[in-house]
Amino acid sequence: MSDPLQCTFEDARRNHLRDGIALSTAAKVAFFEEMVELAFRFGARDRLAERQSEIIARSWDDEDHSI
């Protein structure tokens, strides 16, 4: 492909995947650690806990607790 403006979405997607595969293990681990840090910083753990408690409460309400 000589003209970079002729790159299709599929071409870009394939190139992006190849670039990710080509990263070193250390770079992949560093990226993962950065994503975990961002998730923690923006409260993902707290939101997950809230969702899980809501799911547990709903399942408790749906069950028959008669003896």
N, CA, C and O atoms as a GROMACS GRO file, in nm:
protein
  268
    1MET      N    1   0.086  -0.117   0.000
    1MET     CA    2   0.000   0.000   0.000
    1MET      C    3   0.090   0.123   0.000
    1MET      O    4   0.160   0.149   0.098
    2SER      N    5   0.088   0.197  -0.108
    2SER     CA    6   0.179   0.312  -0.119
    2SER      C    7   0.118   0.440  -0.061
    2SER      O    8   0.192   0.523  -0.007
    3ASP      N    9  -0.012   0.457  -0.071
    3ASP     CA   10  -0.076   0.578  -0.021
    3ASP      C   11  -0.134   0.553   0.119
    3ASP      O   12  -0.229   0.476   0.132
    4PRO      N   13  -0.079   0.617   0.223
    4PRO     CA   14  -0.129   0.591   0.359
    4PRO      C   15  -0.274   0.634   0.378
    4PRO      O   16  -0.340   0.587   0.470
    5LEU      N   17  -0.323   0.724   0.293
    5LEU     CA   18  -0.462   0.768   0.305
    5LEU      C   19  -0.560   0.663   0.252
    5LEU      O   20  -0.681   0.676   0.271
    6GLN      N   21  -0.509   0.561   0.187
    6GLN     CA   22  -0.594   0.455   0.134
    6GLN      C   23  -0.608   0.339   0.234
    6GLN      O   24  -0.658   0.232   0.198
    7CYS      N   25  -0.565   0.360   0.356
    7CYS     CA   26  -0.573   0.258   0.460
    7CYS      C   27  -0.718   0.242   0.504
    7CYS      O   28  -0.783   0.339   0.542
    8THR      N   29  -0.768   0.119   0.498
    8THR     CA   30  -0.906   0.093   0.540
    8THR      C   31  -0.909   0.069   0.690
    8THR      O   32  -0.805   0.057   0.756
    9PHE      N   33  -1.029   0.063   0.744
    9PHE     CA   34  -1.045   0.034   0.886
    9PHE      C   35  -0.984  -0.102   0.918
    9PHE      O   36  -0.915  -0.116   1.020
   10GLU      N   37  -1.007  -0.200   0.835
   10GLU     CA   38  -0.951  -0.334   0.858
   10GLU      C   39  -0.798  -0.332   0.855
   10GLU      O   40  -0.733  -0.400   0.934
   11ASP      N   41  -0.741  -0.253   0.763
   11ASP     CA   42  -0.595  -0.239   0.758
   11ASP      C   43  -0.543  -0.178   0.888
   11ASP      O   44  -0.445  -0.226   0.944
   12ALA      N   45  -0.609  -0.073   0.935
   12ALA     CA   46  -0.567  -0.006   1.059
   12ALA      C   47  -0.581  -0.101   1.178
   12ALA      O   48  -0.493  -0.106   1.264
   13ARG      N   49  -0.690  -0.175   1.181
   13ARG     CA   50  -0.713  -0.270   1.290
   13ARG      C   51  -0.604  -0.378   1.291
   13ARG      O   52  -0.550  -0.411   1.396
   14ARG      N   53  -0.574  -0.433   1.176
   14ARG     CA   54  -0.471  -0.536   1.163
   14ARG      C   55  -0.334  -0.481   1.206
   14ARG      O   56  -0.259  -0.547   1.278
   15ASN      N   57  -0.302  -0.360   1.162
   15ASN     CA   58  -0.175  -0.298   1.199
   15ASN      C   59  -0.167  -0.275   1.350
   15ASN      O   60  -0.062  -0.296   1.411
   16HIS      N   61  -0.277  -0.231   1.410
   16HIS     CA   62  -0.282  -0.208   1.553
   16HIS      C   63  -0.258  -0.339   1.629
   16HIS      O   64  -0.181  -0.342   1.725
   17LEU      N   65  -0.323  -0.446   1.586
   17LEU     CA   66  -0.303  -0.576   1.650
   17LEU      C   67  -0.159  -0.625   1.634
   17LEU      O   68  -0.101  -0.678   1.729
   18ARG      N   69  -0.103  -0.608   1.516
   18ARG     CA   70   0.037  -0.648   1.494
   18ARG      C   71   0.132  -0.569   1.583
   18ARG      O   72   0.227  -0.624   1.638
   19ASP      N   73   0.106  -0.439   1.598
   19ASP     CA   74   0.190  -0.356   1.684
   19ASP      C   75   0.183  -0.405   1.829
   19ASP      O   76   0.284  -0.408   1.900
   20GLY      N   77   0.063  -0.444   1.873
   20GLY     CA   78   0.047  -0.495   2.009
   20GLY      C   79   0.120  -0.626   2.030
   20GLY      O   80   0.182  -0.648   2.134
   21ILE      N   81   0.112  -0.713   1.931
   21ILE     CA   82   0.180  -0.842   1.939
   21ILE      C   83   0.331  -0.822   1.941
   21ILE      O   84   0.403  -0.898   2.007
   22ALA      N   85   0.378  -0.722   1.869
   22ALA     CA   86   0.522  -0.699   1.858
   22ALA      C   87   0.584  -0.639   1.986
   22ALA      O   88   0.706  -0.638   2.000
   23LEU      N   89   0.501  -0.589   2.078
   23LEU     CA   90   0.555  -0.531   2.201
   23LEU      C   91   0.628  -0.638   2.282
   23LEU      O   92   0.592  -0.755   2.280
   24SER      N   93   0.728  -0.595   2.352
   24SER     CA   94   0.800  -0.687   2.441
   24SER      C   95   0.710  -0.724   2.559
   24SER      O   96   0.613  -0.654   2.589
   25THR      N   97   0.745  -0.831   2.626
   25THR     CA   98   0.669  -0.872   2.744
   25THR      C   99   0.673  -0.764   2.850
   25THR      O  100   0.572  -0.736   2.915
   26ALA      N  101   0.788  -0.703   2.868
   26ALA     CA  102   0.802  -0.596   2.968
   26ALA      C  103   0.709  -0.479   2.935
   26ALA      O  104   0.648  -0.422   3.026
   27ALA      N  105   0.698  -0.443   2.808
   27ALA     CA  106   0.609  -0.334   2.768
   27ALA      C  107   0.463  -0.371   2.791
   27ALA      O  108   0.384  -0.287   2.832
   28LYS      N  109   0.428  -0.497   2.764
   28LYS     CA  110   0.290  -0.542   2.788
   28LYS      C  111   0.257  -0.538   2.936
   28LYS      O  112   0.147  -0.496   2.974
   29VAL      N  113   0.350  -0.582   3.020
   29VAL     CA  114   0.328  -0.579   3.165
   29VAL      C  115   0.317  -0.434   3.214
   29VAL      O  116   0.230  -0.404   3.296
   30ALA      N  117   0.401  -0.347   3.164
   30ALA     CA  118   0.396  -0.205   3.203
   30ALA      C  119   0.262  -0.144   3.163
   30ALA      O  120   0.205  -0.067   3.240
   31PHE      N  121   0.212  -0.176   3.044
   31PHE     CA  122   0.083  -0.125   2.999
   31PHE      C  123  -0.028  -0.176   3.091
   31PHE      O  124  -0.115  -0.099   3.132
   32PHE      N  125  -0.025  -0.306   3.124
   32PHE     CA  126  -0.126  -0.364   3.212
   32PHE      C  127  -0.123  -0.297   3.349
   32PHE      O  128  -0.229  -0.263   3.404
   33GLU      N  129  -0.005  -0.277   3.405
   33GLU     CA  130   0.007  -0.212   3.536
   33GLU      C  131  -0.048  -0.070   3.532
   33GLU      O  132  -0.111  -0.024   3.627
   34GLU      N  133  -0.023   0.000   3.422
   34GLU     CA  134  -0.074   0.136   3.408
   34GLU      C  135  -0.227   0.137   3.401
   34GLU      O  136  -0.292   0.224   3.460
   35MET      N  137  -0.286   0.040   3.331
   35MET     CA  138  -0.432   0.033   3.322
   35MET      C  139  -0.494   0.000   3.458
   35MET      O  140  -0.598   0.055   3.494
   36VAL      N  141  -0.430  -0.088   3.534
   36VAL     CA  142  -0.479  -0.121   3.668
   36VAL      C  143  -0.472   0.002   3.758
   36VAL      O  144  -0.564   0.029   3.835
   37GLU      N  145  -0.362   0.076   3.749
   37GLU     CA  146  -0.347   0.197   3.830
   37GLU      C  147  -0.454   0.300   3.795
   37GLU      O  148  -0.511   0.362   3.884
   38LEU      N  149  -0.480   0.318   3.667
   38LEU     CA  150  -0.585   0.412   3.626
   38LEU      C  151  -0.722   0.369   3.677
   38LEU      O  152  -0.798   0.451   3.727
   39ALA      N  153  -0.752   0.242   3.664
   39ALA     CA  154  -0.880   0.190   3.711
   39ALA      C  155  -0.896   0.213   3.861
   39ALA      O  156  -1.002   0.255   3.908
   40PHE      N  157  -0.790   0.186   3.935
   40PHE     CA  158  -0.794   0.207   4.080
   40PHE      C  159  -0.811   0.354   4.112
   40PHE      O  160  -0.891   0.391   4.199
   41ARG      N  161  -0.736   0.439   4.043
   41ARG     CA  162  -0.740   0.583   4.069
   41ARG      C  163  -0.879   0.642   4.045
   41ARG      O  164  -0.920   0.734   4.116
   42PHE      N  165  -0.951   0.590   3.947
   42PHE     CA  166  -1.081   0.644   3.913
   42PHE      C  167  -1.197   0.567   3.976
   42PHE      O  168  -1.312   0.583   3.935
   43GLY      N  169  -1.167   0.484   4.076
   43GLY     CA  170  -1.271   0.424   4.157
   43GLY      C  171  -1.338   0.300   4.100
   43GLY      O  172  -1.450   0.268   4.140
   44ALA      N  173  -1.274   0.231   4.008
   44ALA     CA  174  -1.336   0.113   3.948
   44ALA      C  175  -1.365   0.006   4.053
   44ALA      O  176  -1.467  -0.063   4.045
   45ARG      N  177  -1.278  -0.009   4.151
   45ARG     CA  178  -1.298  -0.112   4.254
   45ARG      C  179  -1.425  -0.082   4.334
   45ARG      O  180  -1.502  -0.173   4.365
   46ASP      N  181  -1.447   0.045   4.369
   46ASP     CA  182  -1.565   0.082   4.446
   46ASP      C  183  -1.693   0.062   4.363
   46ASP      O  184  -1.793   0.014   4.415
   47ARG      N  185  -1.687   0.098   4.235
   47ARG     CA  186  -1.805   0.079   4.149
   47ARG      C  187  -1.836  -0.068   4.132
   47ARG      O  188  -1.953  -0.107   4.131
   48LEU      N  189  -1.733  -0.150   4.119
   48LEU     CA  190  -1.753  -0.294   4.107
   48LEU      C  191  -1.816  -0.350   4.233
   48LEU      O  192  -1.908  -0.432   4.226
   49ALA      N  193  -1.769  -0.307   4.349
   49ALA     CA  194  -1.826  -0.354   4.476
   49ALA      C  195  -1.972  -0.314   4.487
   49ALA      O  196  -2.054  -0.392   4.534
   50GLU      N  197  -2.006  -0.191   4.446
   50GLU     CA  198  -2.146  -0.147   4.449
   50GLU      C  199  -2.233  -0.233   4.358
   50GLU      O  200  -2.343  -0.274   4.397
   51ARG      N  201  -2.185  -0.260   4.236
   51ARG     CA  202  -2.262  -0.344   4.144
   51ARG      C  203  -2.281  -0.484   4.199
   51ARG      O  204  -2.390  -0.540   4.190
   52GLN      N  205  -2.176  -0.540   4.257
   52GLN     CA  206  -2.186  -0.675   4.312
   52GLN      C  207  -2.284  -0.680   4.428
   52GLN      O  208  -2.360  -0.776   4.440
   53SER      N  209  -2.283  -0.578   4.514
   53SER     CA  210  -2.377  -0.578   4.626
   53SER      C  211  -2.521  -0.562   4.577
   53SER      O  212  -2.612  -0.620   4.635
   54GLU      N  213  -2.541  -0.485   4.471
   54GLU     CA  214  -2.675  -0.472   4.412
   54GLU      C  215  -2.723  -0.605   4.354
   54GLU      O  216  -2.839  -0.642   4.370
   55ILE      N  217  -2.633  -0.676   4.288
   55ILE     CA  218  -2.668  -0.806   4.230
   55ILE      C  219  -2.704  -0.905   4.340
   55ILE      O  220  -2.801  -0.979   4.328
   56ILE      N  221  -2.625  -0.906   4.447
   56ILE     CA  222  -2.652  -0.997   4.559
   56ILE      C  223  -2.786  -0.962   4.624
   56ILE      O  224  -2.864  -1.051   4.656
   57ALA      N  225  -2.814  -0.834   4.641
   57ALA     CA  226  -2.941  -0.792   4.701
   57ALA      C  227  -3.058  -0.834   4.613
   57ALA      O  228  -3.160  -0.881   4.664
   58ARG      N  229  -3.045  -0.816   4.482
   58ARG     CA  230  -3.154  -0.857   4.391
   58ARG      C  231  -3.175  -1.007   4.395
   58ARG      O  232  -3.289  -1.053   4.397
   59SER      N  233  -3.067  -1.084   4.397
   59SER     CA  234  -3.082  -1.230   4.398
   59SER      C  235  -3.144  -1.274   4.531
   59SER      O  236  -3.220  -1.370   4.534
   60TRP      N  237  -3.112  -1.204   4.640
   60TRP     CA  238  -3.171  -1.236   4.770
   60TRP      C  239  -3.321  -1.209   4.766
   60TRP      O  240  -3.401  -1.287   4.819
   61ASP      N  241  -3.360  -1.096   4.704
   61ASP     CA  242  -3.502  -1.061   4.694
   61ASP      C  243  -3.579  -1.160   4.607
   61ASP      O  244  -3.697  -1.184   4.631
   62ASP      N  245  -3.513  -1.216   4.507
   62ASP     CA  246  -3.581  -1.308   4.415
   62ASP      C  247  -3.599  -1.448   4.472
   62ASP      O  248  -3.682  -1.525   4.423
   63GLU      N  249  -3.522  -1.482   4.574
   63GLU     CA  250  -3.528  -1.618   4.630
   63GLU      C  251  -3.644  -1.631   4.728
   63GLU      O  252  -3.688  -1.533   4.788
   64ASP      N  253  -3.691  -1.754   4.742
   64ASP     CA  254  -3.797  -1.784   4.839
   64ASP      C  255  -3.730  -1.822   4.970
   64ASP      O  256  -3.659  -1.922   4.977
   65HIS      N  257  -3.751  -1.740   5.074
   65HIS     CA  258  -3.686  -1.762   5.202
   65HIS      C  259  -3.780  -1.822   5.306
   65HIS      O  260  -3.754  -1.813   5.426
   66SER      N  261  -3.889  -1.881   5.260
   66SER     CA  262  -3.981  -1.943   5.356
   66SER      C  263  -3.924  -2.073   5.409
   66SER      O  264  -3.846  -2.141   5.342
   67ILE      N  265  -3.962  -2.106   5.527
   67ILE     CA  266  -3.910  -2.228   5.593
   67ILE      C  267  -4.002  -2.344   5.569
   67ILE      O  268  -3.975  -2.455   5.616
   0.00000   0.00000   0.00000
